[in-house]
Amino acid sequence: MSFDADKLKQMKEADGFIAALDQSGGSTPKALGAYGVADGAWKDEAEMFDMVHAMRARIVTCPKFTGERVIAAILFEMTMDRQFEGMPAPAYLWEKKRVVPLLKCDKGLAPEENGVQLMKPIPGLKETMERARNLGVFGTKMRSRVAEANAEGIKAVVEQQFEVAKEIISCGLCPIIEPEVDINCPDKAGAEKILLDCMMAELDKLADDQLVMLKLTIPTEDNLYTPCIEHKNCVRVVALSGGYARDDANARLTKNVGMIASFSRALMEGISAKMTDDEFADELDKSIQGIYEASKK
């Protein structure tokens, strides 16, 4: 299966960044709390997810949120199946905003072993990919975690990520591989060098039509991931904020040529449910512009 040419071109060439709007599970209350919705403001999980959808809808429908600076958005599966302003969420993003829709497809992390957390199994992946593709989703995102510079663990993370990525490609979607190195890793630079070697080995095994994206922690050594950025099978290398404050994350990202942001918490920093629409738009505009500038070629 081939990728949508217009969406692929935007993902590969456009200036801008990816908005990560895929908070799920344990991160949802934290995201709502940062947005000014106190823990306990909802009576059950369904109401909590209604509130987080309202938060995402306010971001996405804001006039400042467009494909001119935000080239793509990662959605939680429940968001993909909902609507923005009466349209299916992926269609709204692409047709109204010219923002490429992506889907978080992992089911969370397994317990830590060998200094890493692999992904849990992803049941029904093929069926989910088919549904996503029919809704106009271009690609996916799946996260693993690296806590230590453990070569055996990091190799296992990368091999698992690429194995699942190939399944996703066979379904016609372009996967974002996210082996996050924890910013508190005792030897973060060492872990990143091991990770680079493992990723390059897997990238070199891909067929010409097997394209992937990489979502990585901003490296300790500037421009460490240039070989990935230049690899023929890599559509884009994007950065997660990883717990850095937005200004710090932007400053670190600026030093890495060719890497663009894919921020979640850092994107939402400063916006609140209590703001008027004008205040909200002004603050979101500042956030988007700062991340956009840090992501420009």
N, C-alpha and C positions, 0 to 999 in steps of 0.2 A: 504494500500500500504506500502511496506517496503522500507527502505532507501538503497542506494547503499552501500554495505558493505565496500568496499575499501575506499570510501570517508568518511564514518562514522568513520572508524578506524583512519584515518588521523586527522579528526576534533577532535576526542576524546583523542588521545594519543600522537600525534606528537609534538616534540618541535618546536617552531616557533611562528609566529604571523599572523594576518589577515591584508592584505593591503586593506584599504578602498578607492576604486577608483570610488566612486559613487556620486561625486559632481553633483548637479543639480540645476536648477532654479537660484535663487539669489546667490548661493555659487559658481557658475561656473566662473563669471568674477573675483571674489576674488581669486579663485584657479589659474586662468590664470595669474592674476596680480602677484601673488607670484612666478609664474614660469617665469616671465619676459616678458609676453605678455601684453602690455598696453591696458587698457580699450579704446575701439574705434579702435582697430586694425582689427576689423571685421565689415562688412557692415550690417549684419543681424544675426538673431539668428541661422540660419542654418550654416553660416560660423563660428560662435562662437563654435557651437558644433563640427564642423569639427576640429577646433583648439584644443579643449579639448580632442577629440578622438586621435589626433596626439600625444598629451602629454601623454595620457594613454598608447598608443601603444609604445612610446619610453621607458616608464618605464617597461612594461610587456615583451617586446622583448629584453631588456637589458640582457646580459649574467649573470649578478649578481642577477637577479630576478628569483629564482627557488624555488621549493618545499622543498629544503633542509633547508631553513630558513623561507620562506613565505608559510604557509600551506594552505592559502585560499585568495581569492580576492573578494571583494564586487563590483559588477558592476552596473552602471546605466542602466536602461532598454534599452536605445538607444545603449549603448555599447554592451549589450548582443546580439542585433540584427545586429551588425556590425562584421567586421573581423579583425584579426591580421595576417599579413603575408599570406593572402589568405585563412585562415581557419576561420570558425565561432568562435567568441571570447571564448565562454565556452569550446569548443573542444580544441582550442589552449592552453588554460590555463592547462587543465587536461592532454591532450595527449603529449604536447611538454614540459610543465614546471612542471607537477605533482603538480599543484596548484588547489585546489578545487574551482570551480566557485560558487559564491553566487549572489543574486540579490536584490537590493534595490527595495521594492515593494510599499512603502507608497507614498501618493500623497501630502505630506506636512502637515503642522500643522494648526489646527483651531485657532481662536483668543483665547487669554488667558482668563480663567475663573477659579475661585477657586484656583488661584496660579499655574495653570498648562495649558499646551496646549495639548489637545487630537489630535489624527490623524484625518485628513479629511476623508470622505468616500473613499473607494477604488473600483471604478466601474470596472467591468470586471475582478475581482480578479481570479476567477476560470479559465477563459480562458488564462489569463497571466501565471498562474501557470502551466497549461498544456503545453503551448508553452515553458516555461522555462525548464520543466522536459524533454521534447523531445529534447531540446538542450544540455542536460547533466548537468543542474544546480542542485546543491545539496540542497541549502537552500536559505532563504530570510533574509532581514533585514528591520525593520520598526521602526521609531523613534517617540517618544513623548518627551515632555519637562516638567520638574518640576522646577518651579521658586521659590516656597515657601514651607515651611513645613506645608502644608495644608492637613490634613488627608483625608478629603472628596475628594479633587482633586486628590491626589495620588492614592487613592483606585479606582477612576474612570479610571485613566490612566492604571493601572495594569489590571483591569477587561477588558477594551477594548483591550489591547494588547493580553491577553490570549484568548479572544474570537476570534480574527482574527487569532491568532496562530493555534487554533484548525482547522479552515477552511483550512489553509495552509498545516497542517499535513494530513488532509483528501485528499489533492491533491498529496501527496507523497513527499513533501518537508519539510525540517527541518527549522523552523523559528528562527531567532535571534530577541529576544524581546529587544528593546532599550528604556527604560524610562530614558532619560538623566536628571540627576540633574545638573542644571546650576552651574558652579563653583562659581558664584557670588550670589548664594542663601544666604540670610541673616542668615539662620540657616541650613546650608548645612548638618551638622552632624545629626540634628534632622530629616530633610527630608529623609535622607538615612536610618535611623532606621525605620521610618514609611514605607518606600519603601520595606525594607527587610521583615518586617512582612507581608505586602500585597503579595509580591512575593512568600513567603513560603506557605501562605494559598492557593494560586492558584496552585503552584507546587504540593502540596499534593492532589489536586483534580484530577490530570491527571491520565489516565490509563497507564499501564506499557509500552505500545508501543507508547505513545505520548511524544516524545522527543523534547526538546527545547534547545536553547542556549540563554544566556543573555549577552547584551552589556551594560555596566554600567560605569558611571563616577568613576574614582579612588576615593575610599572613604576617608573621613577625618580620620576615625578610621581604622587603618591598620587591614586587615583580617576580616573586618565586614561581607563580603559576603561568608565566609567559609561554612556556612550551605547550600548556593546555590550550591557552587562548589561540595559539597559532596552529593547533592541530586541525587537520582537514575534516575530522569527524565531529568537531566541537562547534556547535552553533554559537554558544555564548558562555562565558564564565561570569557568574554573578556572585555577589558577596552578601552574607548575612551579617546583621549587626552584632549578634552573639552576646548581647549584654552590655556592649559599649553604649554610652550616651550618644545621642544623635550627632552632636558636634564633633565628638571624638571619632565616631565611626566615619563621618564624612571626611575628616582630616586624614585618617588612615587610608581610606579608599582612594582619595585624590592622588596618593603616592603610587598607586598600582595601575599602570597604563593598560587600558583595554578591559578592565574589570568594571562592571556596573553593579549598582545596589539591588538587593532584593530584601528590603527592610519591612518589618512588621511593627514591633514595639517602637522602634525609632521613628517610623512614619507617623505614628499616632501620638507621639510625644507632644503634649501641650494642648491637644484638643479635648473637649469635654462635652458631655451630654447637656450640661447646664448653660452652654453658650447659646446666644442668639444665632440665627442662620448666618448673619453677616460676620459675626465674630468667629464662628466656626470656619467659614470660607476663608477669612483672612489668615487664620492660624494654619489651616490646612495648606493654603497657598504658600506660606513661608516654609513649611515643612517640605512640600513637594519641590519647591525651587532649590532649597539647599541640597537635597538629595540628588536632584537633577544635575546641578552644577558639579557635584562630586563625581557623577557618573559620566559626564560628557567625555567624548573621545579626546 
